[in-house]
């Protein structure tokens, strides 16, 4: 029997830093998108800058929300943002709450990323390391844009990094506080201006033992640079930093990219990350969203 998780409003899957909709036959949200479509959900993946700040990407998202509404006849959309995509979605909902039914943050740095703090401090403004890093990141973003066919979207590696630091996100939160908890590690308000807020994320330390998965190995290594949330992060974002609105769970045994893809090998069954999106579609359905 096929699962019916049809939602009232279409779902837009919003990618984060260095993300894309499609490169040739490869889709970043392929597993998520296919699972949701099979369950009867209308799903779209916006075209956003691979590297830029939250406001620039947010304006791009607002434009494409308008396109989806016109094309489908829907009155609102449900936004699910992975990583920086959560901040992008939050911006769109803050500026156009009449067009957004819900915002869901998946591994979103809603209070900043300690990894981004570390990288920003390592890159001295105006000095050679910063210029080299900016050049490499921008060229990589250019390469992704070329492969994806969206070469006209603006790109700024340093703007993206600055927008993900604790200071950068703090400034962002001052302007767009919707859904944020009032206490560290707490739950945020469920509803703000008619928009429903949710979040979930993982903790890489929950996956003990050796692994042949290179992505998990990288996330495990990066997790060691966290000071505020040591052993309570996914390699890119701290557990409590990810909290927004109703926190479904923030310690799934998943690394930062594990909340986006199916894992392989020994830890493939640690948790069905794609199933989380199907569960959430049912949650949105039950909430008449």
Buried (B, 14 or more C-beta within 10 A) or exposed (E): EEEEBBBBBBBBBBBBBBBBBBBEEEBBBBBBBEBBEEBBBBBBBBBBBBBBBBBBBBBBBBEBBEEBBEEEEBEBBBBBBBBBBBBBBBBBBBBBBEBBBBBBBBBBBBBBBBBBBBBBEEBEEEEEEBBEBBEEBBEBBBEBBEBBEBEEBEBBBBBBBBBBBBEBBEEBBEEBBBBBBEEEBEBBBEEBEEBBBBBBBBBBBBBEEEBEBEBBBBBBEBBEBBEBBEEBBBBBBBBBBBBBBBBBEBBBBBBBBBBBBBBEEBBEEBBBBBEBBBBBBBBBBEBEB
